[in-house]
Amino acid sequence: MDNDKFLHEMHINLNVRGLKQSATLFINEQSNLLIEQGRKIYKLGLGQSPFPVPDIIVQSLRDHAEEKDYLPVKGLPALRKAISGFYSRHWGSEYSIDNIVIGPGSKELLFLLQLVYYGELIIPTPSWVSYAPQAKIIGRNILWIPTRKENLWKLTPHDLDKTCRQDPNRPRLMILNYPSNPTGYSYKKEELEELAAVARKYKVVLVSDEIYGMLDHEGDHHSISTYYPEGTIISGGLSKWCGAGGWRLGALAFPDSLSWLANALAVTASETFTSTSAPIQFAAVTAFDPHPELEDYLARARKILSALGKQCNKILNTAGINNPDPHGGFYLFPDFSNYRDKLIAREIYDSETMCKRLLDEKGIACLPGSEFGCSAFEYIFRLSYVNFDGRKAINAATNEEVDETFIKKYCPDTLKAMEEIADWFRSL
Ligand SMILES: Cc1ncc(COP(=O)(O)O)c(C=O)c1O
């Protein structure tokens, strides 16, 4: 290694506690290199909504382009009121506007929350890629609770109880994300009710990351906050259901009993990002207020994601893996461990190598399960089935039926990618 490179790597290690470049970035850079070389690459690595931001929200942003003042640290009062109304209307959860904090993306807010909360962090795995690195940057201890494929990777009340029982009075914060990134699965009402009972028993503070909640494929999302209102912080924002990841707007809603935590977080916000972009906050009021256009947009988005998720899964299952259909969001998390012997015969010993080979040999860019906390030796990966023209598809869904023909017409590349994956495994 030359001196400059050595110093550069040492600098990185010193500054971010040894965190390495994520596989997400690696796969992305590698994909771009291959694209430059003229290869056809199916980009299934990025978790971004394919759909455009709804017109009425874009118009609202235009109308507020001249808003230039700093806004209150916790956020524009009208927006906090709209978010409070949104949770009450959709999920029956009641949050006071004083306890809602707006930030530049929920990711930043989750980071600050971990910073100000003093307890231990519980994360069921597999889980979203950023929770753990955030805890690592802050120096927080993480307690992992592994889940099982047979249970659709969902946390069971039994496992939560077993974990908390070891030290029942320890202050804890647990992040529960559903519909899940990476798995695409969500919890049923009864499952949430049972988990809530255990969380209450041990006074665990829950961070319910419901950023994909409005993308439950049946429009039937339930929030654990309705069963454990006094201990649940809802995390959400505009990024997923509204196609506005780049707008950077997220929100945390705290129960009254945790208003001290909301206030502590606001102190750190005041010393870091100050307040979220003013025009974006004004436009977001339109997103969280009731509008028939938004209900209609969401209904179409759900139909497309549901039909496409099922169709993709059906193709993958032709390779004999029996993956159940997803419940929400836009991810699949297939497990190809029944190909273990054949993969090992090709010197593929872990999920990261499997993803590199899929990229090299089939042009499939996806993320290894190990990035989400699964064992590297389980042959699992995450696919984001969003590599299609979302604007064209959601517009067409206004007057065309969203069925298999529709999916073939508007998402051909996504289906082709699934065929390539299934082919690759079958030919091992
Ligand atoms: C599960 C989950 N939570 C939180 C986020 C952060 O979203 P944002 O910072 O855009 O609000 C993401 C984004 O990918 C996510 O998948």
The ligand as a Tripos MOL2 file, in Angstrom:
@<TRIPOS>MOLECULE
LIG
   16    16     1     0     0
SMALL
NO_CHARGES

@<TRIPOS>ATOM
      1 C1        -36.1440    1.1950    7.3610 C.3       1 LIG1
      2 C2        -35.6890    2.5760    7.0410 C.ar      1 LIG1
      3 N1        -35.7060    3.5030    8.0170 N.ar      1 LIG1
      4 C3        -35.2870    4.7540    7.8030 C.ar      1 LIG1
      5 C4        -34.8230    5.1470    6.5630 C.ar      1 LIG1
      6 C5        -34.3350    6.5690    6.3990 C.3       1 LIG1
      7 O1        -35.1380    7.3290    5.5720 O.3       1 LIG1
      8 P1        -35.0240    8.8970    5.4690 P.3       1 LIG1
      9 O2        -33.7840    9.3390    6.1540 O.co2     1 LIG1
     10 O3        -34.9830    9.1810    4.0070 O.co2     1 LIG1
     11 O4        -36.2510    9.4560    6.1560 O.co2     1 LIG1
     12 C6        -34.7770    4.2230    5.5050 C.ar      1 LIG1
     13 C7        -34.2330    4.5990    4.1910 C.2       1 LIG1
     14 O5        -33.7990    3.8110    3.3960 O.2       1 LIG1
     15 C8        -35.2340    2.9070    5.7550 C.ar      1 LIG1
     16 O6        -35.2340    1.9740    4.8000 O.3       1 LIG1
@<TRIPOS>BOND
     1     1     2 1
     2     2     3 ar
     3     2    15 ar
     4     3     4 ar
     5     4     5 ar
     6     5     6 1
     7     5    12 ar
     8     6     7 1
     9     7     8 1
    10     8     9 2
    11     8    10 1
    12     8    11 1
    13    12    13 1
    14    12    15 ar
    15    13    14 2
    16    15    16 1
@<TRIPOS>SUBSTRUCTURE
     1 LIG1         1 GROUP 0 **** ****
